[in-house]
């Protein structure tokens, strides 16, 4: 589902686990005959396959045997299949089958003949804003369909947006998705998502994250596609996450001087740090995105830019203190360094 892998054994790099048949000898799962490796990530490898019932191409994601012994990975893999089966929308990758065979869990999906938005950024560095807006409209419609089913994606990023040769976009990878209102058995200091695109409430590990978190991540993804870099940078993932919570959004005009101000307004509203300041529905968001393409005024023009400062209902200081309290492995070294600095200055 990503860019084709180098030629060679398509099963290379996925050794068998004790008690499991090696992937080097596995050639099919159910009715799907594997052809070649086309992508891989933290949750497994993806193969181009043929559906022997229909003759059509499919993408088969396989959870490696080394992860199949981990109950959390199995839960996430099964969760992706269960939630994806509930969704039937042209802008969401369709799941066709799920099961366990030859000692491996697998997920068969429609094959998108194209590339991810991440690959497009790598090739072109920046994508013209009208093209990005057309992509965002399709993603917003897919996310709206998921939200109507009570499903939040929680990992919207360029890698998970696939474009086919006709420019149609599909949302992939529901591995971190959850149903709104559900509570996961995760430690309180665990943050799920990708730091470059995480909403402030995801960083804070809020159990009340809703669809507006996906709107924030889509805004961060738009910023990256238009500007050629993610909104916030840092020396570590933790530093980036803190900036999502405490820092004002950098101006996209620094990277694209000729960018229309209304495009900036829409991204600012999408990435407001207080969810109440963002778009309150996907319909409202799509309306503004379509207005950008038509040259009409957008509602985001009336957005109070000061609301971009980290409020989330409280002051800057309280937000930062809350984050530091939940991440002592950052706080303690920082306090030690501050104390050492003060000691050296006072000597």
PESULVEN-V880064 format. One record per residue. N is the residue number from 0. RES is the residue in three letters. SS is DSSP state (helix for helix, strand for strand, loop for the rest). OMEGA is omega in whole degrees, 0 to 359 (none if undefined). Layout:
BEGIN
n=N res=RES ss=SS omega=OMEGA
n=N res=RES ss=SS omega=OMEGA
END
This chain:
BEGIN
n=0 res=UNK ss=loop omega=172
n=1 res=UNK ss=loop omega=182
n=2 res=UNK ss=loop omega=182
n=3 res=UNK ss=loop omega=178
n=4 res=UNK ss=loop omega=178
n=5 res=UNK ss=loop omega=181
n=6 res=UNK ss=loop omega=180
n=7 res=UNK ss=loop omega=180
n=8 res=UNK ss=loop omega=184
n=9 res=UNK ss=loop omega=182
n=10 res=UNK ss=loop omega=181
n=11 res=UNK ss=loop omega=177
n=12 res=UNK ss=loop omega=177
n=13 res=UNK ss=loop omega=182
n=14 res=UNK ss=loop omega=179
n=15 res=UNK ss=loop omega=178
n=16 res=UNK ss=loop omega=180
n=17 res=UNK ss=loop omega=181
n=18 res=UNK ss=loop omega=181
n=19 res=UNK ss=loop omega=176
n=20 res=UNK ss=loop omega=181
n=21 res=UNK ss=loop omega=177
n=22 res=UNK ss=helix omega=180
n=23 res=UNK ss=helix omega=181
n=24 res=UNK ss=helix omega=181
n=25 res=UNK ss=loop omega=181
n=26 res=UNK ss=loop omega=180
n=27 res=UNK ss=strand omega=172
n=28 res=UNK ss=strand omega=183
n=29 res=UNK ss=loop omega=181
n=30 res=UNK ss=loop omega=185
n=31 res=UNK ss=strand omega=178
n=32 res=UNK ss=strand omega=183
n=33 res=UNK ss=strand omega=178
n=34 res=UNK ss=strand omega=182
n=35 res=UNK ss=strand omega=177
n=36 res=UNK ss=strand omega=179
n=37 res=UNK ss=strand omega=179
n=38 res=UNK ss=strand omega=177
n=39 res=UNK ss=strand omega=181
n=40 res=UNK ss=strand omega=184
n=41 res=UNK ss=loop omega=182
n=42 res=UNK ss=loop omega=175
n=43 res=UNK ss=strand omega=181
n=44 res=UNK ss=strand omega=179
n=45 res=UNK ss=strand omega=182
n=46 res=UNK ss=strand omega=167
n=47 res=UNK ss=strand omega=183
n=48 res=UNK ss=strand omega=176
n=49 res=UNK ss=strand omega=173
n=50 res=UNK ss=strand omega=187
n=51 res=UNK ss=loop omega=176
n=52 res=UNK ss=loop omega=184
n=53 res=UNK ss=loop omega=183
n=54 res=UNK ss=loop omega=182
n=55 res=UNK ss=loop omega=177
n=56 res=UNK ss=strand omega=177
n=57 res=UNK ss=strand omega=174
n=58 res=UNK ss=strand omega=182
n=59 res=UNK ss=strand omega=177
n=60 res=UNK ss=strand omega=183
n=61 res=UNK ss=strand omega=176
n=62 res=UNK ss=strand omega=182
n=63 res=UNK ss=loop omega=180
n=64 res=UNK ss=helix omega=180
n=65 res=UNK ss=helix omega=178
n=66 res=UNK ss=helix omega=182
n=67 res=UNK ss=helix omega=176
n=68 res=UNK ss=loop omega=182
n=69 res=UNK ss=loop omega=184
n=70 res=UNK ss=helix omega=181
n=71 res=UNK ss=helix omega=179
n=72 res=UNK ss=helix omega=178
n=73 res=UNK ss=helix omega=180
n=74 res=UNK ss=helix omega=180
n=75 res=UNK ss=helix omega=180
n=76 res=UNK ss=helix omega=178
n=77 res=UNK ss=helix omega=179
n=78 res=UNK ss=helix omega=179
n=79 res=UNK ss=helix omega=181
n=80 res=UNK ss=helix omega=183
n=81 res=UNK ss=helix omega=181
n=82 res=UNK ss=helix omega=181
n=83 res=UNK ss=helix omega=180
n=84 res=UNK ss=helix omega=179
n=85 res=UNK ss=loop omega=188
n=86 res=UNK ss=loop omega=177
n=87 res=UNK ss=loop omega=184
n=88 res=UNK ss=loop omega=182
n=89 res=UNK ss=loop omega=180
n=90 res=UNK ss=loop omega=175
n=91 res=UNK ss=strand omega=179
n=92 res=UNK ss=loop omega=184
n=93 res=UNK ss=loop omega=176
n=94 res=UNK ss=strand omega=184
n=95 res=UNK ss=strand omega=182
n=96 res=UNK ss=strand omega=178
n=97 res=UNK ss=strand omega=178
n=98 res=UNK ss=strand omega=177
n=99 res=UNK ss=strand omega=182
n=100 res=UNK ss=strand omega=179
n=101 res=UNK ss=loop omega=179
n=102 res=UNK ss=loop omega=182
n=103 res=UNK ss=strand omega=171
n=104 res=UNK ss=strand omega=179
n=105 res=UNK ss=strand omega=180
n=106 res=UNK ss=strand omega=180
n=107 res=UNK ss=strand omega=183
n=108 res=UNK ss=strand omega=173
n=109 res=UNK ss=strand omega=179
n=110 res=UNK ss=loop omega=178
n=111 res=UNK ss=loop omega=182
n=112 res=UNK ss=loop omega=183
n=113 res=UNK ss=strand omega=180
n=114 res=UNK ss=strand omega=178
n=115 res=UNK ss=strand omega=176
n=116 res=UNK ss=helix omega=176
n=117 res=UNK ss=helix omega=180
n=118 res=UNK ss=helix omega=179
n=119 res=UNK ss=helix omega=177
n=120 res=UNK ss=helix omega=181
n=121 res=UNK ss=helix omega=181
n=122 res=UNK ss=helix omega=190
n=123 res=UNK ss=helix omega=182
n=124 res=UNK ss=loop omega=176
n=125 res=UNK ss=loop omega=178
n=126 res=UNK ss=loop omega=180
n=127 res=UNK ss=loop omega=188
n=128 res=UNK ss=helix omega=179
n=129 res=UNK ss=helix omega=178
n=130 res=UNK ss=helix omega=178
n=131 res=UNK ss=helix omega=180
n=132 res=UNK ss=helix omega=178
n=133 res=UNK ss=helix omega=176
n=134 res=UNK ss=helix omega=183
n=135 res=UNK ss=helix omega=178
n=136 res=UNK ss=helix omega=180
n=137 res=UNK ss=helix omega=179
n=138 res=UNK ss=helix omega=180
n=139 res=UNK ss=helix omega=178
n=140 res=UNK ss=helix omega=176
n=141 res=UNK ss=helix omega=179
n=142 res=UNK ss=helix omega=177
n=143 res=UNK ss=helix omega=178
n=144 res=UNK ss=helix omega=178
n=145 res=UNK ss=helix omega=181
n=146 res=UNK ss=helix omega=178
n=147 res=UNK ss=helix omega=176
n=148 res=UNK ss=loop omega=180
n=149 res=UNK ss=loop omega=184
n=150 res=UNK ss=strand omega=177
n=151 res=UNK ss=strand omega=184
n=152 res=UNK ss=loop omega=176
n=153 res=UNK ss=loop omega=177
n=154 res=UNK ss=loop omega=177
n=155 res=UNK ss=loop omega=180
n=156 res=UNK ss=loop omega=184
n=157 res=UNK ss=helix omega=181
n=158 res=UNK ss=helix omega=185
n=159 res=UNK ss=helix omega=176
n=160 res=UNK ss=strand omega=185
n=161 res=UNK ss=strand omega=179
n=162 res=UNK ss=strand omega=176
n=163 res=UNK ss=strand omega=185
n=164 res=UNK ss=loop omega=179
n=165 res=UNK ss=loop omega=180
n=166 res=UNK ss=loop omega=177
n=167 res=UNK ss=loop omega=185
n=168 res=UNK ss=strand omega=176
n=169 res=UNK ss=strand omega=177
n=170 res=UNK ss=strand omega=180
n=171 res=UNK ss=loop omega=169
n=172 res=UNK ss=loop omega=176
n=173 res=UNK ss=loop omega=184
n=174 res=UNK ss=loop omega=179
n=175 res=UNK ss=loop omega=182
n=176 res=UNK ss=loop omega=174
n=177 res=UNK ss=strand omega=177
n=178 res=UNK ss=strand omega=183
n=179 res=UNK ss=loop omega=180
n=180 res=UNK ss=loop omega=179
n=181 res=UNK ss=loop omega=180
n=182 res=UNK ss=loop omega=183
n=183 res=UNK ss=loop omega=176
n=184 res=UNK ss=loop omega=182
n=185 res=UNK ss=loop omega=177
n=186 res=UNK ss=loop omega=185
n=187 res=UNK ss=loop omega=181
n=188 res=UNK ss=loop omega=181
n=189 res=UNK ss=loop omega=177
n=190 res=UNK ss=loop omega=180
n=191 res=UNK ss=loop omega=179
n=192 res=UNK ss=loop omega=179
n=193 res=UNK ss=loop omega=189
n=194 res=UNK ss=helix omega=183
n=195 res=UNK ss=helix omega=188
n=196 res=UNK ss=helix omega=185
n=197 res=UNK ss=loop omega=175
n=198 res=UNK ss=loop omega=178
n=199 res=UNK ss=helix omega=181
n=200 res=UNK ss=helix omega=173
n=201 res=UNK ss=helix omega=178
n=202 res=UNK ss=helix omega=180
n=203 res=UNK ss=loop omega=178
n=204 res=UNK ss=loop omega=181
n=205 res=UNK ss=loop omega=176
n=206 res=UNK ss=loop omega=181
n=207 res=UNK ss=loop omega=178
n=208 res=UNK ss=loop omega=179
n=209 res=UNK ss=loop omega=186
n=210 res=UNK ss=helix omega=180
n=211 res=UNK ss=helix omega=174
n=212 res=UNK ss=helix omega=176
n=213 res=UNK ss=helix omega=176
n=214 res=UNK ss=helix omega=177
n=215 res=UNK ss=helix omega=182
n=216 res=UNK ss=helix omega=176
n=217 res=UNK ss=helix omega=176
n=218 res=UNK ss=helix omega=178
n=219 res=UNK ss=helix omega=178
n=220 res=UNK ss=helix omega=176
n=221 res=UNK ss=helix omega=179
n=222 res=UNK ss=helix omega=182
n=223 res=UNK ss=helix omega=182
n=224 res=UNK ss=helix omega=182
n=225 res=UNK ss=helix omega=187
n=226 res=UNK ss=helix omega=180
n=227 res=UNK ss=loop omega=176
n=228 res=UNK ss=loop omega=180
n=229 res=UNK ss=loop omega=184
n=230 res=UNK ss=loop omega=183
n=231 res=UNK ss=loop omega=175
n=232 res=UNK ss=loop omega=179
n=233 res=UNK ss=loop omega=181
n=234 res=UNK ss=loop omega=179
n=235 res=UNK ss=loop omega=177
n=236 res=UNK ss=helix omega=181
n=237 res=UNK ss=helix omega=179
n=238 res=UNK ss=helix omega=178
n=239 res=UNK ss=helix omega=181
n=240 res=UNK ss=helix omega=178
n=241 res=UNK ss=helix omega=180
n=242 res=UNK ss=helix omega=176
n=243 res=UNK ss=helix omega=184
n=244 res=UNK ss=helix omega=192
n=245 res=UNK ss=helix omega=188
n=246 res=UNK ss=loop omega=174
n=247 res=UNK ss=loop omega=180
n=248 res=UNK ss=loop omega=176
n=249 res=UNK ss=loop omega=181
n=250 res=UNK ss=loop omega=175
n=251 res=UNK ss=helix omega=181
n=252 res=UNK ss=helix omega=176
n=253 res=UNK ss=helix omega=183
n=254 res=UNK ss=loop omega=180
n=255 res=UNK ss=loop omega=187
n=256 res=UNK ss=loop omega=183
n=257 res=UNK ss=loop omega=183
n=258 res=UNK ss=loop omega=179
n=259 res=UNK ss=loop omega=182
n=260 res=UNK ss=helix omega=181
n=261 res=UNK ss=helix omega=176
n=262 res=UNK ss=helix omega=177
n=263 res=UNK ss=helix omega=181
n=264 res=UNK ss=helix omega=181
n=265 res=UNK ss=helix omega=179
n=266 res=UNK ss=helix omega=177
n=267 res=UNK ss=helix omega=180
n=268 res=UNK ss=helix omega=178
n=269 res=UNK ss=helix omega=185
n=270 res=UNK ss=loop omega=174
n=271 res=UNK ss=loop omega=185
n=272 res=UNK ss=loop omega=173
n=273 res=UNK ss=loop omega=181
n=274 res=UNK ss=helix omega=180
n=275 res=UNK ss=helix omega=180
n=276 res=UNK ss=helix omega=179
n=277 res=UNK ss=loop omega=171
n=278 res=UNK ss=loop omega=185
n=279 res=UNK ss=loop omega=174
n=280 res=UNK ss=loop omega=177
n=281 res=UNK ss=helix omega=178
n=282 res=UNK ss=helix omega=178
n=283 res=UNK ss=helix omega=179
n=284 res=UNK ss=helix omega=181
n=285 res=UNK ss=helix omega=179
n=286 res=UNK ss=helix omega=179
n=287 res=UNK ss=helix omega=179
n=288 res=UNK ss=helix omega=178
n=289 res=UNK ss=helix omega=177
n=290 res=UNK ss=helix omega=178
n=291 res=UNK ss=helix omega=182
n=292 res=UNK ss=helix omega=182
n=293 res=UNK ss=helix omega=181
n=294 res=UNK ss=loop omega=179
n=295 res=UNK ss=loop omega=176
n=296 res=UNK ss=loop omega=179
n=297 res=UNK ss=loop omega=179
n=298 res=UNK ss=helix omega=181
n=299 res=UNK ss=helix omega=178
n=300 res=UNK ss=helix omega=183
n=301 res=UNK ss=helix omega=183
n=302 res=UNK ss=loop omega=178
n=303 res=UNK ss=loop omega=186
n=304 res=UNK ss=helix omega=179
n=305 res=UNK ss=helix omega=180
n=306 res=UNK ss=helix omega=176
n=307 res=UNK ss=helix omega=178
n=308 res=UNK ss=loop omega=191
n=309 res=UNK ss=loop omega=177
n=310 res=UNK ss=loop omega=187
n=311 res=UNK ss=loop omega=176
n=312 res=UNK ss=loop omega=181
n=313 res=UNK ss=loop omega=183
n=314 res=UNK ss=loop omega=177
n=315 res=UNK ss=helix omega=185
n=316 res=UNK ss=helix omega=181
n=317 res=UNK ss=helix omega=178
n=318 res=UNK ss=helix omega=181
n=319 res=UNK ss=helix omega=179
n=320 res=UNK ss=helix omega=179
n=321 res=UNK ss=helix omega=181
n=322 res=UNK ss=helix omega=181
n=323 res=UNK ss=helix omega=178
n=324 res=UNK ss=helix omega=182
n=325 res=UNK ss=helix omega=182
n=326 res=UNK ss=loop omega=184
n=327 res=UNK ss=helix omega=180
n=328 res=UNK ss=helix omega=172
n=329 res=UNK ss=helix omega=186
n=330 res=UNK ss=helix omega=185
n=331 res=UNK ss=helix omega=177
n=332 res=UNK ss=helix omega=180
n=333 res=UNK ss=helix omega=179
n=334 res=UNK ss=helix omega=179
n=335 res=UNK ss=helix omega=179
n=336 res=UNK ss=helix omega=179
n=337 res=UNK ss=helix omega=179
n=338 res=UNK ss=helix omega=178
n=339 res=UNK ss=helix omega=179
n=340 res=UNK ss=helix omega=180
n=341 res=UNK ss=helix omega=179
n=342 res=UNK ss=helix omega=181
n=343 res=UNK ss=helix omega=179
n=344 res=UNK ss=helix omega=184
n=345 res=UNK ss=helix omega=181
n=346 res=UNK ss=loop omega=none
END
